[in-house]
């Protein structure tokens, strides 16, 4: 029989009142949002019953069979058929809460967010070897082991030390014999071990297979152990603007080669590691920490970074990285871009500057009060003579040196001068009107002083003194360099039979099934759409008065939207608790209670929309999470779309993608983005009630760029 050990999340056992009988029973407390309840009920059959109270925030299951619980997990031994049955339930849940022991590692069951087994996230799931506990079978109740026989693994650090024999597998029935012949049990590894050159004959008779540790592997060529830090392979290498070398591992880790001055003034070379985000599916953080520790990395508490400081370690990483070529990510030229895209280049129109108002030696008058560089005042209408011409400035236009009578030379913008003699008795002062409290814009005198200080004054035009200057001298405008164009080459979809990632699978699926023609609604028509609401239950949380809930939405345990109404004091109390990160509950009339929270330690995360009726002392409040109100387009984040119709959701999605990616997004692509995003699990429906239809959107720059470039490469969309 192919046996498999699985672990199911639990909060332990406690006494509850069974609603079927009204009696106190012992039941196992389980999470409400995971698939563990459905899995246990399906595996145990008639031996298990759901005894959750009506308004409980957790699920409670009574099991009439022997149960092994270790470190917050129920351990079970399943057959292949039972394992497949458990997978059917976990795939329907957002989080499985069930883990499989395979290849001496725990793996999270597939769920709606990842279709295959994956490494658990940081501090998620069990972290012990379960084989020594002999978990029972839920169908037969027999305590079996998933390992047949006993395996002996020989380990020896050096030739001068005695070898260690690690015994794993079906050792429990033979524990007395093992102890009698000198073996000891390791509580950390949950295995028996024997120290000596050879195993005693009695123990060797029990061994069914023998292994040799990696340290004593034969002459096979091994990869560098440093590659374990990078997930087995370095996939990218770039040079930063300051000269530092940055490499990226296949597991998402970044390593930067940089320098640091120590307290003695000596410059040291370091390799500093930055971990991938913890929200990444299948986050390899536990494996990363283990790899760093095994390779001698040190943790800097002040900087909260793992790094290599020893010269030997730094040199080893240098040698490993040296063979990796630098990633060619330089922008291509305009001609190269045109050749790649198959497009023609349109020549940029030459913008001629406006004609000059003054020529050399012309008479000019001060249009308003001016001042020279040494702060001498120049009254309105002061007569002067143009003695020098300057080249055209794109922002400030033409400028001149004007020799004002009895004052001196002043560098002046053309807008400060006039060719007309002023009317006597008129004084003009140039200023600006700004709102109260606003900062006044700089004056022309301040602008000119700043330009002179930073060397931004344009050079004067060279005028021959032998020839009478023409009336209009137009300088050649500065040559405008065309902007560099970056071409993003799509990642080709592998051939049939090769594994695809989620985005590639979505692109291929969309290509195989034509997209329904749905036009996105305009987001700039100034109209608003009504969001439905309906009574879903009462909000509780140590408050005074009854506060009713008319809709909520929850994403991965975080309350994104809640609509409530009731006495103002009660509504404000609920608002305060959620704003502080505390927990409140929605108690539906015919279903278990639902927890609403902003997450532990998250405060001030909601945008309130409050309407108060003073005559009735009644308040209506809608709280919207900051993730939905102010999307973060600067990195991997999540935002939400209040979907009132398919067309509106498509248009809103296109708006978010335009803000996120660094490439153009056209209206004709909207339906494709919406369909491909759903199939790639970048767009998902959240858990909601009360008529609200909330869709979560992963703001993943790389994934959405891949969706667009892949669609272009496959011919699903095209450039207009």
GILIN-V55473 format. One record per residue. N is the residue number from 0. RES is the residue in one letter. SS is DSSP state (@ for helix, = for strand, . for the rest). PHI is phi in radians with two decimals (* if undefined). Layout:
<<N RES SS PHI> <N RES SS PHI>>
//
This chain:
<<0 X . *> <1 X . -1.42> <2 X . -1.77> <3 X = -2.31> <4 X = -1.64> <5 X = -2.21> <6 X = -2.16> <7 X = -2.05> <8 X = -1.06> <9 X . -2.66> <10 X . -1.69> <11 X . 1.69> <12 X = -1.81> <13 X = -2.75> <14 X = -1.54> <15 X = -2.37> <16 X = -1.61> <17 X . -1.24> <18 X . -1.16> <19 X . -1.28> <20 X . -2.00> <21 X . 1.33> <22 X . -1.84> <23 X = -1.33> <24 X = -2.32> <25 X = -1.62> <26 X = -2.40> <27 X = -1.65> <28 X = -1.46> <29 X = -2.24> <30 X . -1.21> <31 X . -1.42> <32 X . -1.67> <33 X = -1.79> <34 X . -1.64> <35 X @ -1.14> <36 X @ -1.11> <37 X @ -1.10> <38 X @ -1.15> <39 X @ -1.13> <40 X @ -1.11> <41 X @ -1.26> <42 X @ -1.34> <43 X @ -1.47> <44 X @ 1.12> <45 X @ -1.26> <46 X @ -1.39> <47 X = -2.24> <48 X = -2.42> <49 X = -1.47> <50 X . -2.01> <51 X . -1.21> <52 X . -1.06> <53 X . -1.09> <54 X . -1.91> <55 X . -1.33> <56 X . -1.55> <57 X . -2.21> <58 X = -1.81> <59 X = -2.23> <60 X = -2.17> <61 X = -1.63> <62 X = -2.11> <63 X . -1.64> <64 X . -2.86> <65 X . -1.20> <66 X . -2.24> <67 X = -1.85> <68 X = -2.05> <69 X = -2.38> <70 X . 0.93> <71 X . 1.36> <72 X = -2.45> <73 X = -1.50> <74 X = -1.69> <75 X = -2.36> <76 X = -1.95> <77 X = -2.02> <78 X . -1.43> <79 X @ -1.10> <80 X @ -1.17> <81 X @ -1.15> <82 X @ -1.12> <83 X @ -1.13> <84 X @ -1.12> <85 X @ -1.12> <86 X @ -1.09> <87 X @ -1.04> <88 X @ -1.39> <89 X @ -1.20> <90 X . -1.15> <91 X . -1.57> <92 X . -1.91> <93 X . -1.23> <94 X = -2.36> <95 X . -1.31> <96 X . 1.33> <97 X = -2.20> <98 X = -2.34> <99 X = -1.95> <100 X = -1.58> <101 X = -2.60> <102 X . 0.97> <103 X . 1.06> <104 X = -2.53> <105 X = -1.51> <106 X = -2.22> <107 X = -1.32> <108 X . -1.08> <109 X . -1.08> <110 X . -2.48> <111 X . -1.22> <112 X . -1.62> <113 X . -2.51> <114 X . -1.39> <115 X . -2.32> <116 X . -1.10> <117 X = -2.48> <118 X . -1.17> <119 X . -1.12> <120 X . -1.24> <121 X . -1.09> <122 X . 1.02> <123 X . -2.11> <124 X . 1.49> <125 X . -1.25> <126 X . -2.40> <127 X . -2.35> <128 X . -1.51> <129 X . -1.58> <130 X @ -1.11> <131 X @ -1.30> <132 X @ -1.52> <133 X . 0.85> <134 X . -1.09> <135 X = -1.41> <136 X . -1.53> <137 X . -1.20> <138 X . -1.50> <139 X . -1.80> <140 X . 1.41> <141 X . -1.36> <142 X = -1.56> <143 X . -2.02> <144 X . -2.16> <145 X . -1.39> <146 X . -1.99> <147 X . -1.58> <148 X . 1.38> <149 X = -2.13> <150 X = -1.90> <151 X = -1.91> <152 X = -2.02> <153 X = -1.61> <154 X = -2.36> <155 X . -2.55> <156 X . -1.25> <157 X . -2.60> <158 X . -1.17> <159 X . -1.46> <160 X . -1.79> <161 X . -1.30> <162 X . -1.28> <163 X = -1.92> <164 X = -1.98> <165 X = -1.74> <166 X = -1.92> <167 X = -2.33> <168 X = 1.96> <169 X . -1.53> <170 X . -1.61> <171 X @ -1.05> <172 X @ -1.13> <173 X @ -1.93> <174 X @ -1.10> <175 X @ -1.19> <176 X @ -1.14> <177 X @ -1.09> <178 X @ -1.15> <179 X @ -1.18> <180 X . -1.79> <181 X . 1.68> <182 X . -1.40> <183 X = -2.21> <184 X = -1.81> <185 X = -1.63> <186 X . -1.24> <187 X . -1.32> <188 X . -1.60> <189 X . 0.97> <190 X = -2.47> <191 X = -1.48> <192 X = -2.49> <193 X = -2.36> <194 X = -1.84> <195 X . 2.90> <196 X . -1.15> <197 X . -2.33> <198 X . -1.29> <199 X . -1.01> <200 X @ -1.03> <201 X @ -1.14> <202 X @ -1.30> <203 X @ -1.10> <204 X . -1.15> <205 X . -1.48> <206 X = -1.29> <207 X = -1.77> <208 X = -2.63> <209 X = -2.26> <210 X = -2.22> <211 X = -2.12> <212 X . -1.17> <213 X @ -1.07> <214 X @ -1.16> <215 X @ -1.92> <216 X . -1.04> <217 X . -1.28> <218 X . -1.39> <219 X . -1.14> <220 X . -1.43> <221 X . -1.84> <222 X . -1.29> <223 X . -1.07> <224 X @ -1.09> <225 X @ -1.14> <226 X @ -1.15> <227 X @ -1.11> <228 X @ -1.16> <229 X @ -1.69> <230 X . 1.28> <231 X . 1.73> <232 X . -2.78> <233 X = -1.67> <234 X = -1.85> <235 X = -2.81> <236 X = -2.57> <237 X = -2.36> <238 X = -1.99> <239 X . -1.27> <240 X . -1.11> <241 X . -1.54> <242 X . 1.70> <243 X . -1.16> <244 X = -1.68> <245 X = -2.14> <246 X = -2.15> <247 X = -2.18> <248 X = -1.59> <249 X . -1.15> <250 X . -1.55> <251 X . 1.70> <252 X . -1.35> <253 X = -2.00> <254 X = -2.21> <255 X = -2.12> <256 X = -1.59> <257 X = -2.43> <258 X = -2.18> <259 X = -2.62> <260 X = -1.59> <261 X . -1.48> <262 X . -1.23> <263 X . -1.64> <264 X . 1.42> <265 X . -1.58> <266 X = -1.62> <267 X = -2.02> <268 X = -1.64> <269 X = -2.26> <270 X = -2.00> <271 X = -1.90> <272 X = -1.95> <273 X = -2.08> <274 X . -1.40> <275 X . -1.22> <276 X . -1.08> <277 X . -1.23> <278 X . -1.37> <279 X . -1.14> <280 X . -1.15> <281 X . 1.17> <282 X . -0.96> <283 X . -1.54> <284 X @ -1.04> <285 X @ -1.03> <286 X @ -1.16> <287 X @ -1.12> <288 X @ -1.06> <289 X @ -1.11> <290 X @ -1.12> <291 X @ -1.13> <292 X @ -1.14> <293 X @ -1.17> <294 X . -1.67> <295 X . 1.49> <296 X . -1.29> <297 X = -2.01> <298 X = -1.83> <299 X = -1.55> <300 X . -1.16> <301 X . -1.12> <302 X . -1.61> <303 X . 0.95> <304 X = -2.42> <305 X = -1.56> <306 X = -2.78> <307 X = -1.77> <308 X . -1.95> <309 X . -1.19> <310 X @ -1.05> <311 X @ -1.14> <312 X @ -1.17> <313 X @ -1.09> <314 X @ -1.13> <315 X @ -1.14> <316 X @ -1.20> <317 X @ -1.01> <318 X @ -1.14> <319 X @ -1.21> <320 X @ -1.42> <321 X @ -1.04> <322 X . -1.39> <323 X . -1.50> <324 X . -1.27> <325 X . -1.18> <326 X . -1.25> <327 X . -1.48> <328 X . -2.13> <329 X . -1.31> <330 X . -1.13> <331 X = -1.52> <332 X . -1.37> <333 X @ -1.11> <334 X @ -1.12> <335 X @ -1.13> <336 X @ -1.11> <337 X @ -1.12> <338 X @ -1.18> <339 X @ -1.21> <340 X @ -1.47> <341 X . 1.19> <342 X . -2.07> <343 X . -1.57> <344 X . -1.63> <345 X . -1.62> <346 X . -1.23> <347 X . -1.24> <348 X . -1.15> <349 X . -1.45> <350 X . -1.60> <351 X . -1.47> <352 X . -1.21> <353 X . -1.14> <354 X . -1.15> <355 X . -1.20> <356 X . -1.56> <357 X . -2.27> <358 X . -1.96> <359 X . -1.08> <360 X . 1.29> <361 X . -1.27> <362 X = -1.57> <363 X = -2.34> <364 X = -2.12> <365 X = -1.22> <366 X . -1.19> <367 X . -2.59> <368 X . -1.14> <369 X = -2.14> <370 X = -2.61> <371 X . -1.39> <372 X . -1.11> <373 X . -1.70> <374 X . 1.20> <375 X . -1.39> <376 X = -1.27> <377 X = -2.14> <378 X . -1.15> <379 X . -1.05> <380 X . 1.49> <381 X . -1.10> <382 X = -1.44> <383 X = -2.65> <384 X = -2.20> <385 X = -1.27> <386 X = -2.00> <387 X = -2.71> <388 X = -1.92> <389 X = -2.02> <390 X . -1.11> <391 X . -1.30> <392 X = -1.85> <393 X . -1.03> <394 X . -1.55> <395 X . -1.93> <396 X = 1.38> <397 X . -1.31> <398 X = -2.55> <399 X = -2.52> <400 X = -1.69> <401 X = -2.04> <402 X = -1.63> <403 X = -1.39> <404 X . -1.07> <405 X . 1.08> <406 X . -2.14> <407 X = 2.28> <408 X = -1.48> <409 X = -2.37> <410 X = -1.31> <411 X = -2.31> <412 X = -1.30> <413 X @ -1.12> <414 X @ -1.22> <415 X @ -1.60> <416 X = -2.09> <417 X = -2.52> <418 X . -1.45> <419 X . -1.68> <420 X . -1.22> <421 X . -1.27> <422 X . -1.39> <423 X . -1.06> <424 X . 1.56> <425 X . -1.80> <426 X . -2.04> <427 X . -2.01> <428 X . -2.09> <429 X . -1.56> <430 X . -2.58> <431 X . -2.47> <432 X . -1.81> <433 X . -2.29> <434 X . -1.11> <435 X . -1.03> <436 X . 1.52> <437 X . -1.40> <438 X . -1.46> <439 X . -1.20> <440 X . -1.21> <441 X . -1.18> <442 X . -1.36> <443 X @ -1.06> <444 X @ -1.11> <445 X @ -1.17> <446 X @ -1.09> <447 X @ -1.18> <448 X @ -1.10> <449 X @ -1.15> <450 X @ -1.11> <451 X @ -1.18> <452 X @ -1.10> <453 X . -1.73> <454 X . 1.20> <455 X . -1.75> <456 X . -1.25> <457 X . -1.21> <458 X . -1.19> <459 X = -1.35> <460 X . -1.34> <461 X . -1.50> <462 X . -2.02> <463 X . -1.23> <464 X . -1.44> <465 X . -1.50> <466 X . -2.04> <467 X . -1.13> <468 X . -1.16> <469 X . -1.28> <470 X . -1.19> <471 X . -2.11> <472 X . -2.01> <473 X . -1.83> <474 X . -1.38> <475 X . -1.29> <476 X . -1.11> <477 X . -1.11> <478 X . -1.16> <479 X . -1.61> <480 X . -1.31> <481 X . -1.12> <482 X . -1.16> <483 X . -1.22> <484 X = -1.98> <485 X . -1.78> <486 X . -1.78> <487 X . -1.69> <488 X . -1.41> <489 X . -1.21> <490 X . -1.42> <491 X . -1.12> <492 X . -1.31> <493 X . -1.04> <494 X . -1.20> <495 X . -1.02> <496 X . 1.70> <497 X . -1.54> <498 X . -1.17> <499 X . -2.05> <500 X . -1.47> <501 X @ -1.11> <502 X @ -1.21> <503 X @ -1.11> <504 X @ -1.09> <505 X @ -1.14> <506 X @ -1.10> <507 X @ -1.13> <508 X @ -1.15> <509 X @ -1.15> <510 X @ -1.15> <511 X @ -1.30> <512 X . -2.06> <513 X . -1.01> <514 X . -1.50> <515 X . -1.15> <516 X . -1.32> <517 X . -2.13> <518 X . -1.53> <519 X . -1.29> <520 X . -1.33> <521 X . -1.29> <522 X . -1.66> <523 X . -2.06> <524 X . -1.53> <525 X . 1.31> <526 X . -1.66> <527 X . -2.08> <528 X . -2.00> <529 X . -1.41> <530 X . -1.72> <531 X . -1.16> <532 X . -2.53> <533 X . -2.73> <534 X . -1.17> <535 X . -2.13> <536 X = 2.73> <537 X = -1.92> <538 X = -1.56> <539 X = -2.21> <540 X . 2.78> <541 X . 1.01> <542 X . -2.17> <543 X . -1.76> <544 X . 1.60> <545 X . -1.66> <546 X = -2.01> <547 X = -1.78> <548 X = -1.82> <549 X = -2.07> <550 X = 2.50> <551 X = -2.68> <552 X = -2.51> <553 X = -2.22> <554 X = -2.21> <555 X . 0.89> <556 X . 1.45> <557 X = -1.83> <558 X = -1.31> <559 X = -1.71> <560 X = -2.58> <561 X = -2.57> <562 X = -2.05> <563 X = -2.40> <564 X = -2.71> <565 X = 2.80> <566 X = -1.00> <567 X @ -1.04> <568 X @ -1.07> <569 X @ -1.18> <570 X @ -1.11> <571 X @ -1.14> <572 X @ -1.16> <573 X @ -1.10> <574 X @ -1.06> <575 X @ -1.14> <576 X @ -1.15> <577 X @ -1.18> <578 X @ -1.16> <579 X . -1.49> <580 X . 1.54> <581 X . -1.34> <582 X = -1.91> <583 X = -2.19> <584 X = -2.24> <585 X = -1.76> <586 X = -1.92> <587 X . -1.17> <588 X . -1.23> <589 X . -2.38> <590 X . -2.68> <591 X . -1.11> <592 X . -1.17> <593 X = -2.07> <594 X = -1.45> <595 X = -2.13> <596 X = -2.76> <597 X . -1.50> <598 X . 1.76> <599 X . -1.08> <600 X . 1.46> <601 X . -1.69> <602 X . -2.15> <603 X . 1.12> <604 X . -1.71> <605 X = -2.04> <606 X = -1.77> <607 X = -1.56> <608 X = -2.24> <609 X = -1.93> <610 X = -2.27> <611 X = -2.04> <612 X = -1.84> <613 X . -1.13> <614 X . -1.11> <615 X . -1.69> <616 X . 0.90> <617 X = -2.18> <618 X = -2.20> <619 X = -2.06> <620 X = -2.38> <621 X = -2.09> <622 X = -1.93> <623 X = -2.10> <624 X = -1.14> <625 X @ -1.04> <626 X @ -1.08> <627 X @ -1.50> <628 X @ -1.39> <629 X . -2.27> <630 X . -1.07> <631 X . -1.82> <632 X . -1.66> <633 X . -1.53> <634 X . -3.03> <635 X . -1.25> <636 X = -2.61> <637 X = -2.31> <638 X = -2.32> <639 X = -2.47> <640 X = -2.12> <641 X = -1.43> <642 X . -1.52> <643 X . -1.79> <644 X . -2.83> <645 X @ -1.10> <646 X @ -1.10> <647 X @ -1.15> <648 X @ -1.14> <649 X @ -1.12> <650 X @ -1.14> <651 X @ -1.18> <652 X @ -1.08> <653 X @ -1.06> <654 X @ -1.08> <655 X @ -1.13> <656 X @ -1.13> <657 X @ -1.05> <658 X @ -1.24> <659 X @ -1.51> <660 X . -1.50> <661 X . -1.78> <662 X . -2.32> <663 X . -1.12> <664 X . -2.25> <665 X . -1.84> <666 X @ -1.04> <667 X @ -1.15> <668 X @ -1.59> <669 X @ -1.03> <670 X @ -1.11> <671 X @ -1.12> <672 X @ -1.06> <673 X @ -1.15> <674 X @ -1.23> <675 X @ -1.15> <676 X @ -1.09> <677 X @ -1.19> <678 X @ -1.27> <679 X . -1.57> <680 X . 1.09> <681 X . -1.48> <682 X = -2.13> <683 X = -2.41> <684 X = -1.44> <685 X . -1.61> <686 X = -1.34> <687 X = -2.55> <688 X = -2.66> <689 X . 1.54> <690 X . 1.50> <691 X . -1.37> <692 X . -2.09> <693 X = -1.94> <694 X = -2.04> <695 X = -1.52> <696 X = -2.30> <697 X = -1.40> <698 X = -1.55> <699 X . -1.84> <700 X @ -1.01> <701 X @ -1.12> <702 X @ -1.16> <703 X @ -1.23> <704 X @ -1.10> <705 X @ -1.12> <706 X @ -1.06> <707 X @ -1.24> <708 X @ -1.15> <709 X @ -1.17> <710 X @ -1.12> <711 X @ -1.17> <712 X @ -1.16> <713 X . -1.53> <714 X . 1.36> <715 X . -1.28> <716 X . -2.17> <717 X . -2.57> <718 X . -1.25> <719 X . -1.23>>
//
